[in-house]
């Protein structure tokens, strides 16, 4: 993989993930209690012996830059790096990135460096584990110009993805973006026998969905970018490549989740709490890395914790019940609190009880979650303060989409903004 360089796209606004992306980019969104989304593609590259990575950033990128700087430092003997390529004004142009392809075009000079033969393009908002060496082998064995990774899905899911149509050799001959009608679906159906012949049990999955993971021959990618003005890979560059070049598919059958919406993010996190979760961060052969932190072990009093993830540095007081939830680092949870089906991101620091930003007057909720609070079906961003006896229950929200200042409901999930202070006794108004 010494001739492969990776570009990780992380510059989008992430509007579908609001309010989580109010102050951070999508790749910087916390995941699983202690990770960030950007850790996934970077870790997959490291585990695949790809040690040259560029991260293209644009919106709300400060926390992402900080995390990468503090986490990924290669030693002098490996010549590896994770480098930020932020949108910038140059003599050639002053515009921001207009799309995925345009972002790469504006940084194309870094792809022209000596020794690069292949360019791997990844998204920064997906959860999966993939060995890119296998994808490169598929690419080379097929003598392909471009290889795209695909995952088999059923017909109902196929309507939300770009679906590949293949010939018998696995070469992509057509591409339909989010097919809506039965005729479009039938056109891009892949026979179950063909999928099975590649060692994958179809189980009713007869449509090959694009994962947004592309492996390009460097020279072709540079030529297409410099000879066209197209802005997007999925809508423009890739369909054009199918018509004129050899585009091969690489089949993937592991866990893969595109985390583009609040519901997808919420469901993905809660799935990690299953007894047999669909994804494990702690795989000895291919771990997911993140920033090392020197935090104490979590302290728990006489409380009850079921089917949950508890990160480092937390304190959970007496008689509290936590069920099917993810509790992030430095979380402080008071007495007699009930937390169910909730993703709590924790805190960036340990505030003092006399800090006025975390004071609730006469209440005992100095910071974190106050005594007697009841939370069910919620997504709590970092550094939130939930008052004593507050009640945040998704089933009690007036509608699946509504706003109450620091508290919002998105996709039927209660979302509390970063740094929010929710007063004692807060609850949804009676409808």
N, C-alpha and C positions, 0 to 999 in steps of 0.2 A: 504493500500500500504506500510505498515511499514516493510514488509518482502521482498520488492522489491528494487533492486539496478539497476541503469542505467549506461550503458557504451555508450558513444558518440564517434563515430569513426571520428577522424579529422586529420589523419596522412598522407593522400595521397598527392602526388606532385601537383595535380590539373593542369596538363599540358594543358587540354582543356580550362582552364580559363585564360591562359596567354593572355595579360601581367598583369592581375589583381593579379596573384599569383606569380609574380616575387619576391616580398618582404614580402608576407604574405601567410598563409595557407588558404585553401578554407573556413573553418568556420569563418575566420576573415574578409572575404570580406564584405564591407559595403553594406547595403540593405535599400531601402526605405528612404534614406536621413539621417537617424540617427541610424539605427540598424546595427547589424552584423548577419551573417547567424547563428552563434552559439547561438544567443539569442532565436531562434525558438525552437530547441529541449529542451533547458533548461527551457524555459517558459512553454512548454507543460508538462514537468515533474512537475514543481512547481504547475501548475494548476490542476494536477492529484494527488497531495499529495505525489509525489515521491520527497524526499528531500536528497537522497544520490546519487550523480552523479560523475562519473569518465569520464574525457575527455582524450582520447588517442591521443597524438600528436607526431609529428616527424619533418616534413619539415617546415621551415620558421615559427616557432611557437612563436616567441617573442611577436608579437603584440597580438596574441590570448591569451597567458598567461597574458599579461598586462590587457587586457580587462576583462577577467574572474576575476582576482585579484581585480580590481577596481569596479566590478559590483556586484558580488554574494557573499555577506557576511551574513550568517545566524546567528541569535541570539543564545545565550547559552541555550535556553530552548527547542529548536527543534532538536538538534543533527544532523542538516543537513549540507551538504557541497557540493561544486563543486570543485573537486580536479583534478589536472593535473597528468596524468601518461605518462610521456615522455619516448620515447625510450632511453634505457640506457644499458651500459655494466654491466653485472653481473658475478658471479662465474659460472652460468649455461650457459651463452652465451654472445657473443659480437656483434651479428648481429643486424641490424635494423629490424623493422617490415617488413616482407615479404608479407603481405597481411592482410585482415581484421581478419581472424581467428588466424593467427600467432600473431597479435598484442594483441588479448585477451589472447592467450596462455601465452605470456610472462608476463602478469600481472595477471595470474590466481590465485595467492595467495590472492589477494584482494577479490576474489569471495568466498573464503573458510571461511570468517569470520562468526562468530556466528550470527544466526538469519536471514540469507538470504535464501529465498526459491525460488525466481524468479529473473531472470536477463533479463532486457529489453535492447536490442541493437538497437541503432539509428544511423543514418547518420547525419553529421553536415552540409549538403549542400542542404537542402530541405525546402520549404516553405509550411506550412500546420498548421492546428489547430486540435488536436486530444485529446480526453479524454481517457487516457490509463486505467482508471478504467473499461471502457466498454470492452477493449481488455482483461483485466485480467478476467472479468466475463465470456467472451467467452471461455477463456482458462480453467478456473476451471469447468464450466458447461459441457464442452466436455471431461473433464478428460484427457486433452491433455498433451503431453510431450513438444511440441513446438507449438506455434501459430504464424502465419505470417499474417501481415496486407496486404490486397489486395484492389485494386481499379478497378472498371470496366472500360474497354477501348474498343474502336472500333478496327476493324481488322487492319486498317492501322497503328494505334498507337501500336498495340500488337507486331509488328515486332521489336520494340525497347526495349522490356521488357522481363523479365522472366515471363512466363505465367503458372498459376496453372491449373491442371486437378483435379477435385473433384469428390467424390461420393455424394450420396443424402444427407448425414449428414454434408457435408462441410469439410470432411477429405480430405487432399491432397493425391492423389494417384500417381501423376506424375508431372513433371516439365520440361518445354521446354524453354531453354534460347534463346531469340530472334528468334522465328520461322520465317523462310524465305519463305517457300513454302506453297501452299494451303493445302497440306496433313498434314503438321505439325500443321497448324492453326486449321484445322478441328478436330484434335485429342484433342486439349485443349479448344475447345469451350464449354462454359457453357450455358445451355438453358436459354433463357430469362425468362421463367416461374419460374425457380429456383431463379434467382436473384430477380424477382418481389416478390416472396413469402417471401423474407427477408426484405421487406419494401423499396426496392430501385427500382426506375424506370429505366429499362435498356436503353431505347432510342437508341437501336442499339449497345449498349455496351455489348458484349457477351464474353469478355475475361477478366480474372481476373489477373491483373498485380501485381507483387510483388513490394511493396513499400520499401523493404529493412529494414523493421521494424520487429524485431523478439522478441518474449517473450519465454524464456526458463525456464524449471525446472532446478534449479541450479545444482543439482547433475548430471543430464544427460549431461549438457553442459561441466562441469568439466571433466567428464569421457571421452567424445568424444575428447576433446582437448588434454588430457593427453595420450590417447591411439592411437592417430593418429598424422601424421605430415602434414596434409593438411593445406594450407595457406589461403584459401578463404572460406567465408561462402556461398556466392551465387553459386560458381562453385563446391565446394567440400563437405563441412559439411552439408549443407541443403539437397542436393540430397541424401546423404547417410542417413540422418535422416528419409527421406520419406520412404525408403525401410524397415527400421527396427523399427520405432517408430511412435507414433500417432502424426501427424502434422496436425493441424487444421488451417482453414482460418478464419480471422476476416475481414468482409467487411467494407469498408470505402467509403463514398460517398461525402465527402467534397472536397474543393479545395486542390489540392496537386500538387506541381511543383518540379521536380528534377532539380536543378540549376547546371548543370555540364558543360555547354558550354557558350561561350560568347553570343550567340544568345538567349539561354534560360534565362540567367541573364538579358540581355537587355530587352527582351519581358516581363519578369516577373515584372521588375521595371516600365515599361511604363504602364502595365496593372493596376498598383496601382493608376494611375492618371485618370482612367475612372470615369464617373459620378456615376456609380454603380460598383465599383471595385469588382473583384472576391474574394478579401481577404482584411479584415480590421484588422489593428493592434490594434485598440481601441475597443475591445470587453470587456464590463464591467465584464462579467462572466469569461473570460479567456484571459486577456490581454497578449500582448507580451512585456516582460520587456527588458530594456537595461540600460546602464550606465547613471546615472543621471548627468547632466551637468548644470552648472550655467552660461548660456548664455543669452544675452539680446534678446529681441524680434527682429525679422527681420524688417529692415527699407526699405521701398520702396518709391521711388520718383514717378513722374508722368509716370508710366510705365503701360504696359498691360500684365496681367497674365491670361492665360486660361488653364483649365484642367491640372493643375500642382500641385506638392507637393513642398513646400518651407520650409526647416528646419530652426532651430533657428540660430540667430546670423548673418544673411546675410545682405548685403547691395546691393540694386539694383537701379541703377541710372536712370536718366530721359530718356524718349523716348525709353526705352528698351522693347522688346517684347519677352515673354516667352510663348511657347505653347507646351502642351503635353510633359512635362519634369519633371524630379526630380532634385531638387537643394539641395545639402547637406549642412551641417553646415558650417558657417563662409565663405560662398561663397561671393566674391566681384565681381560684374558685372558692367561694365562701362556704358557710355551713348551710345544710338543708337545701342545697341547690339540686334541681333536676335538669339534666341535659340529655336530650334524646335526638338521634338522627340529625346531628349538628356538626358542622365543620367550624372549629374555632382556631384561628391562626396564631393565637398567642400574642406575644409582645416583643418589641425590638430591644427592650431594656427593662430593668427593674426600677420602677418609680418609687419614691419615698412616700410615706403616708402623709407627710406635710406638704407635698407638692400640690399647689392649688389647682393645677390642671386635672388632678385626679381626686379632687375632694368632692364629697357629696354632702357637705354641711354636717349635720348631726348624724347622718347615716353611717353605718359601718362599712360601706362599700367605698373604700379609699381608691381602689383600682381593681381591674379584673371584673369578676362577677360577684355581686353582692349577695348576702345571705338571703335564702328563701326564693331566689329567682327561679323561674320555670321557663325552659327554652326547649322547643321541639320544632324540628324542620327549619333550621336556621343556618346561615352562613355569616360568621362574625369575623370581620377583617381585623387587622392587627391593632393593638393598643386600645381596644374598645373598653369602656367602663359601663357595666350594666348595673343599674341601681338595685337596692334592696327590694325584694318582692316584685320585681318587674316580671312581666309575662310576655314572652315572644313566642307565639305558637302559630305555625303556618295555617292550621285548619281554622283559626279564628280571624284570619285576615279578611277584610271585606271583599277582596277580589284577588285573582292571581297576579295582577299588575296594578300596583298602587304605590303612592309615595307619602311618607309622613316625616319629611325632613331627614333626620339621620337614619331612619328606618325605611327601607324600601321592600317591596315584594316583587320579585321577578321570577317568572315561570313557576309561581306558586311557592317560592322559597323566600323566607324572610332574610333579607340582607341588611347588615348593619355596616355603615361606612367606616373606613379607617379613622382612628382617633375619636370616634363618636363617644358622647357621654349621654347615656340613657338614664333619665331620672328615676328615683324610687317610685315603685308602684306603677310604672308605665305599662300600658296594654293597648291593644287595638280598640278604637272606638266602636261602640255598638252600632251595627248597621241598621 
